[in-house]
Amino acid sequence: MRLIFAAAITLVAITGIFGAYSTLPSKTTDNDFSNHYLQLARNSPDLLGKVIKSTLPNCLTDAARVLLDDQMIADLATKTFFKSGVLMAEGKKAEQSAKEFIPWIVKQAEPLGPVQKKTYLALVKGELTSPDVILCVHSSIKTLIDKRIDLKASVWDIRT
């Protein structure tokens, strides 16, 4: 039950923060970022997962970073960011997302032991849903998207 409550908190927090992130100035529009995020999630889920997984520890404080030492916790945190980003990029409202996200997170957390669940809950209630961490991770994703687009453009210029 506590995990369901934590998943709901995570969803609301991440949804709110994603909205805050989309107000930052960028060279792409909000809709472009959502479209590129979805395209990256569908075409290169491993790449997107790697970006999230490698960026997340750098965005956390030392105290929270220790919680990611457990590989299962780190994987679940990565999957949480990945899935919540997809739901938000699809334009789903918090209520719609909750119906899909909460059962998903509960299923993902089933293999965790009691100590791991407690650790994950501490991470979710702590920094995992903080605006700074979420903006940090999404900024890395946006940078990846922008660089890949710029790289494609420069390769095309070289060909012409």
C-alpha positions as CSV (number, residue, x, y, z in Angstrom):
1,M,0.0,0.0,0.0
2,R,2.8,2.4,0.8
3,L,4.3,1.7,-2.6
4,I,1.1,2.6,-4.3
5,F,1.0,5.9,-2.3
6,A,4.6,6.6,-3.2
7,A,3.9,5.9,-6.9
8,A,1.0,8.3,-6.8
9,I,3.2,11.0,-5.2
10,T,5.9,10.4,-7.8
11,L,3.5,10.7,-10.7
12,V,2.0,14.0,-9.4
13,A,5.4,15.4,-8.7
14,I,7.0,14.3,-12.0
15,T,4.0,15.5,-13.9
16,G,4.2,18.9,-12.3
17,I,7.9,19.2,-12.8
18,F,7.7,18.1,-16.4
19,G,5.3,21.0,-16.9
20,A,7.7,23.4,-15.3
21,Y,10.5,22.0,-17.5
22,S,8.6,22.7,-20.6
23,T,8.5,26.4,-19.7
24,L,12.2,26.7,-19.9
25,P,13.5,28.5,-23.0
26,S,14.8,26.2,-25.7
27,K,15.4,26.1,-29.4
28,T,12.6,23.5,-29.9
29,T,9.0,24.0,-28.9
30,D,7.4,22.0,-26.1
31,N,5.6,19.9,-28.6
32,D,8.8,19.1,-30.4
33,F,10.5,18.0,-27.2
34,S,7.6,15.7,-26.4
35,N,7.6,14.3,-30.0
36,H,11.4,13.8,-29.9
37,Y,11.2,12.2,-26.4
38,L,8.5,9.7,-27.6
39,Q,10.5,9.0,-30.8
40,L,13.6,8.3,-28.8
41,A,11.6,6.2,-26.3
42,R,10.2,4.1,-29.1
43,N,13.2,3.9,-31.5
44,S,16.1,3.8,-29.0
45,P,14.7,2.9,-25.5
46,D,18.2,1.5,-24.5
47,L,19.8,4.9,-25.4
48,L,17.2,6.8,-23.4
49,G,17.5,4.5,-20.5
50,K,21.3,4.9,-20.5
51,V,21.0,8.6,-20.5
52,I,18.6,8.6,-17.6
53,K,20.7,6.0,-15.7
54,S,24.0,7.8,-16.2
55,T,22.6,11.3,-15.5
56,L,20.5,10.4,-12.4
57,P,23.4,9.9,-10.0
58,N,25.0,13.1,-11.0
59,C,21.8,15.0,-10.3
60,L,21.4,13.6,-6.7
61,T,23.1,14.6,-3.6
62,D,25.7,12.3,-2.1
63,A,23.3,11.0,0.5
64,A,20.6,10.1,-2.1
65,R,23.2,8.8,-4.6
66,V,24.1,6.0,-2.1
67,L,20.6,4.7,-2.5
68,L,21.3,3.9,-6.2
69,D,24.2,1.6,-5.2
70,D,21.6,-1.3,-5.3
71,Q,21.3,-2.2,-9.0
72,M,17.6,-3.1,-8.7
73,I,16.8,0.3,-7.1
74,A,18.9,2.1,-9.8
75,D,17.0,0.2,-12.5
76,L,13.6,0.9,-11.0
77,A,14.5,4.6,-10.7
78,T,15.5,4.7,-14.3
79,K,12.4,2.9,-15.4
80,T,10.3,5.3,-13.4
81,F,11.7,8.3,-15.1
82,F,11.5,6.6,-18.5
83,K,7.8,5.6,-18.1
84,S,6.7,8.9,-16.5
85,G,8.3,10.8,-19.3
86,V,6.5,8.8,-21.9
87,L,3.2,9.3,-20.2
88,M,3.8,13.1,-19.9
89,A,5.0,13.3,-23.5
90,E,1.9,11.6,-24.7
91,G,0.0,14.4,-23.1
92,K,-1.9,12.4,-20.5
93,K,-3.3,14.1,-17.5
94,A,-2.3,13.1,-14.0
95,E,-5.5,11.1,-13.4
96,Q,-5.1,9.2,-16.7
97,S,-1.5,8.5,-16.1
98,A,-2.2,7.3,-12.5
99,K,-4.4,4.6,-13.8
100,E,-1.6,3.2,-15.9
101,F,1.5,4.3,-13.8
102,I,0.5,3.1,-10.4
103,P,-0.2,-0.6,-11.3
104,W,3.0,-0.5,-13.5
105,I,5.2,0.7,-10.7
106,V,3.7,-1.8,-8.2
107,K,4.4,-4.6,-10.7
108,Q,7.9,-3.4,-11.3
109,A,8.6,-3.3,-7.5
110,E,7.3,-6.8,-6.9
111,P,10.8,-8.4,-7.1
112,L,12.2,-6.0,-4.5
113,G,12.8,-7.2,-1.0
114,P,11.4,-5.4,2.0
115,V,14.6,-3.4,2.5
116,Q,14.8,-2.5,-1.1
117,K,11.2,-1.3,-1.1
118,K,11.9,0.8,1.9
119,T,15.0,2.2,0.1
120,Y,13.1,2.9,-3.0
121,L,10.3,4.7,-1.1
122,A,12.9,6.8,0.6
123,L,14.3,7.8,-2.8
124,V,10.8,8.5,-4.2
125,K,9.8,10.6,-1.1
126,G,13.2,12.3,-1.2
127,E,15.1,13.6,-4.1
128,L,13.9,11.4,-6.9
129,T,10.8,13.7,-7.3
130,S,12.6,17.0,-6.5
131,P,12.3,19.7,-9.2
132,D,16.1,20.1,-9.4
133,V,16.7,16.4,-10.1
134,I,13.9,16.1,-12.6
135,L,15.0,19.2,-14.5
136,C,18.6,17.9,-14.4
137,V,17.7,14.6,-16.0
138,H,15.3,16.1,-18.6
139,S,18.0,18.7,-19.5
140,S,20.4,15.9,-20.3
141,I,17.7,14.2,-22.4
142,K,17.0,17.5,-24.2
143,T,20.7,18.0,-24.8
144,L,21.0,14.5,-26.3
145,I,18.0,15.2,-28.6
146,D,19.4,18.6,-29.7
147,K,22.9,17.2,-30.3
148,R,21.5,14.3,-32.4
149,I,19.4,16.7,-34.4
150,D,22.4,19.0,-34.9
151,L,24.6,16.1,-35.8
152,K,22.1,14.9,-38.4
153,A,22.0,18.5,-39.9
154,S,25.8,18.8,-40.0
155,V,26.1,15.4,-41.7
156,W,23.5,16.4,-44.3
157,D,25.5,19.7,-44.9
158,I,28.6,17.7,-45.5
159,R,26.8,15.6,-48.1
160,T,25.5,18.5,-50.1
